[in-house]
Amino acid sequence: MEHDGRMDEPDKRALRRELLAVRRGLPKDDVRAAGLALARHALELPELARARTVAAYVSVGSEPGTPALLDALRARGVRVLLPALLADDDLDWGAYAGPDSLAPVRHGGRMSLLEPSGKRLGPDAVTAADVVLLPGLAVDARGMRLGRGGGSYDRVLARLERAGARPSLVVLLYDGEVVARVPVEAHDKPVHAVVTPSGIRRFPLT
């Protein structure tokens, strides 16, 4: 059901289930190849070329892969911040120092996440980022992102807004996850660009 141009939460849940089912069916070789293509295109972004600090994340399972991109950014001399999930689903941050600086952490019954094993920098560390790479399940023609529903990145975006920080927001997706429209709520914010294995799409932000 739609109300005033917005869809309700059941629509978000249904779309998430559909998109996650497609991801789960992807062969590992396709996931790996997509990650390499994503890195190649993302590195063409002028925002990343200028960035001194990038907040990113470590992909898990069949998510569009980030390891190649993380290593390429680090090789450029970029300071890469990676999240560590807190008990309240907020995110702390730590610096990426290569694959050996990551450790698997299991949070309750969820899948194990790779998190930075070094010093924690605090949730506000993300406000220093020039670019924030966001996970997601879809983005639409307006640049509105559909997340997994945990709320962690809603908190990150709210923290950036409170701090007056204005990093470039970029979401990494598969080609089929750029859709006509996703359900939105009042607090949802558009991203500046999406990177997929086939290229980059930018969104005009009002």
C-alpha positions as CSV (number, residue, x, y, z in Angstrom):
1,M,0.0,0.0,0.0
2,E,1.1,3.5,-0.7
3,H,0.4,6.6,1.4
4,D,1.4,10.1,0.2
5,G,4.0,8.6,-2.1
6,R,5.5,6.4,0.5
7,M,5.2,2.7,1.0
8,D,4.7,1.0,4.4
9,E,7.2,-1.3,6.2
10,P,5.6,-4.6,4.9
11,D,6.6,-3.4,1.3
12,K,10.2,-2.9,2.5
13,R,10.3,-6.4,4.0
14,A,8.9,-8.0,0.9
15,L,11.4,-6.3,-1.4
16,R,14.3,-7.2,0.9
17,R,13.2,-10.9,0.9
18,E,13.1,-10.8,-2.9
19,L,16.5,-9.2,-3.4
20,L,18.2,-11.3,-0.8
21,A,16.9,-14.5,-2.4
22,V,18.4,-13.4,-5.7
23,R,21.7,-12.7,-4.0
24,R,21.8,-16.1,-2.3
25,G,21.5,-17.8,-5.7
26,L,24.6,-16.1,-7.1
27,P,27.5,-18.4,-7.8
28,K,30.7,-17.6,-5.9
29,D,32.6,-16.9,-9.1
30,D,30.0,-14.3,-10.1
31,V,30.3,-12.6,-6.7
32,R,34.1,-12.5,-7.0
33,A,34.0,-11.1,-10.6
34,A,31.4,-8.5,-9.6
35,G,33.6,-7.3,-6.7
36,L,36.6,-6.8,-9.1
37,A,34.4,-4.9,-11.6
38,L,33.0,-2.8,-8.7
39,A,36.4,-1.9,-7.5
40,R,37.5,-0.9,-11.0
41,H,34.6,1.5,-11.5
42,A,34.6,2.9,-8.0
43,L,38.2,3.9,-8.3
44,E,37.2,6.0,-11.3
45,L,35.0,8.2,-9.1
46,P,36.6,11.7,-8.7
47,E,35.3,11.7,-5.1
48,L,37.4,8.7,-4.2
49,A,40.4,10.0,-6.1
50,R,40.4,13.2,-3.9
51,A,39.5,11.4,-0.7
52,R,41.9,11.2,2.2
53,T,39.5,9.3,4.5
54,V,36.9,6.8,3.3
55,A,34.4,5.0,5.5
56,A,33.7,1.6,3.9
57,Y,32.7,-1.9,5.0
58,V,33.7,-5.5,4.6
59,S,31.3,-7.4,2.4
60,V,29.9,-10.7,3.7
61,G,28.3,-13.7,2.0
62,S,26.9,-12.8,-1.4
63,E,27.1,-9.0,-0.9
64,P,28.8,-7.1,-3.7
65,G,32.4,-7.7,-2.8
66,T,34.6,-4.9,-1.3
67,P,38.0,-6.5,-0.5
68,A,39.6,-5.5,-3.8
69,L,38.4,-2.0,-3.4
70,L,39.6,-1.7,0.2
71,D,43.1,-2.9,-0.7
72,A,43.2,-0.5,-3.8
73,L,42.2,2.5,-1.6
74,R,44.8,1.6,1.0
75,A,47.4,1.2,-1.7
76,R,46.6,4.8,-2.8
77,G,47.4,6.0,0.7
78,V,43.8,6.5,1.7
79,R,42.8,6.1,5.3
80,V,40.1,3.5,5.3
81,L,37.7,3.2,8.2
82,L,35.7,0.0,8.8
83,P,32.7,-0.5,11.1
84,A,32.4,-2.6,14.2
85,L,28.8,-3.4,15.2
86,L,27.9,-2.3,18.8
87,A,25.3,-4.0,21.0
88,D,22.7,-1.4,20.2
89,D,23.3,-1.8,16.4
90,D,25.2,1.5,16.2
91,L,28.7,1.4,14.6
92,D,32.1,2.0,16.0
93,W,35.0,2.4,13.6
94,G,38.6,1.2,13.2
95,A,41.3,1.8,10.6
96,Y,41.9,-0.9,8.0
97,A,45.6,-2.0,7.9
98,G,45.2,-4.9,5.4
99,P,43.4,-8.3,5.5
100,D,45.4,-9.4,8.5
101,S,43.9,-6.5,10.5
102,L,40.4,-8.0,10.3
103,A,39.0,-10.6,12.7
104,P,35.7,-12.5,12.6
105,V,33.1,-11.4,15.2
106,R,29.8,-13.2,15.7
107,H,26.9,-11.0,17.0
108,G,24.3,-13.2,18.6
109,G,22.7,-15.5,16.1
110,R,23.7,-13.4,13.1
111,M,26.4,-14.3,10.6
112,S,30.0,-13.6,11.5
113,L,31.3,-10.2,10.5
114,L,34.9,-9.3,9.7
115,E,35.7,-6.2,11.8
116,P,38.9,-4.2,12.4
117,S,40.9,-5.7,15.2
118,G,42.9,-2.6,16.1
119,K,42.0,0.5,18.2
120,R,38.4,1.6,18.2
121,L,38.0,5.2,17.2
122,G,34.4,5.8,18.3
123,P,31.1,6.2,16.5
124,D,31.9,9.9,15.6
125,A,35.0,8.9,13.6
126,V,32.9,8.5,10.5
127,T,32.3,12.3,10.5
128,A,35.9,12.8,9.2
129,A,35.2,10.7,6.1
130,D,35.3,12.4,2.7
131,V,33.3,9.5,1.2
132,V,31.1,7.0,2.9
133,L,30.5,3.7,1.0
134,L,27.1,2.3,2.0
135,P,25.9,-1.3,1.9
136,G,22.4,-1.7,0.5
137,L,20.0,-4.0,-1.3
138,A,18.7,-1.5,-3.9
139,V,18.7,2.1,-5.0
140,D,16.1,3.8,-7.1
141,A,16.0,6.5,-9.8
142,R,15.9,9.2,-7.1
143,G,19.0,7.9,-5.3
144,M,16.9,6.5,-2.4
145,R,18.6,3.4,-0.9
146,L,17.0,0.3,0.6
147,G,19.1,-1.1,3.4
148,R,18.8,-4.4,5.2
149,G,16.6,-2.9,7.9
150,G,18.9,-3.1,10.9
151,G,19.1,0.7,11.2
152,S,22.9,0.9,11.7
153,Y,23.5,3.1,8.7
154,D,20.4,5.3,9.4
155,R,22.3,6.1,12.6
156,V,25.5,6.9,10.7
157,L,23.6,9.2,8.3
158,A,21.9,11.0,11.2
159,R,25.3,11.4,12.9
160,L,26.8,12.9,9.8
161,E,23.9,15.3,9.5
162,R,24.1,16.4,13.2
163,A,27.8,17.0,12.8
164,G,27.3,19.1,9.6
165,A,29.5,16.6,7.7
166,R,28.8,16.3,4.0
167,P,30.7,13.4,2.6
168,S,29.8,11.9,-0.7
169,L,27.5,8.9,-0.2
170,V,28.0,6.0,-2.6
171,V,26.2,2.7,-2.5
172,L,27.7,-0.5,-4.0
173,L,25.2,-2.9,-5.7
174,Y,24.6,-5.5,-8.4
175,D,23.2,-4.2,-11.7
176,G,19.7,-5.7,-11.2
177,E,19.4,-3.8,-7.8
178,V,19.1,-0.4,-9.5
179,V,15.3,-0.2,-9.6
180,A,12.5,2.2,-10.5
181,R,11.4,2.9,-7.0
182,V,12.1,1.7,-3.4
183,P,9.9,2.2,-0.4
184,V,10.9,5.3,1.6
185,E,10.3,6.7,5.0
186,A,10.6,10.3,6.2
187,H,14.1,9.8,7.6
188,D,15.6,8.2,4.4
189,K,18.2,10.2,2.6
190,P,19.3,9.9,-1.1
191,V,22.8,8.9,-2.0
192,H,25.0,10.8,-4.5
193,A,26.0,7.8,-6.7
194,V,25.7,4.0,-7.1
195,V,28.4,1.8,-8.4
196,T,27.6,-1.5,-10.0
197,P,29.7,-4.0,-12.0
198,S,28.7,-2.3,-15.2
199,G,29.5,1.3,-14.2
200,I,28.5,4.4,-12.2
201,R,25.2,6.3,-12.0
202,R,24.9,9.7,-10.3
203,F,21.8,11.2,-8.8
204,P,20.9,14.9,-8.7
205,L,20.4,15.8,-5.1
206,T,17.9,18.5,-4.2
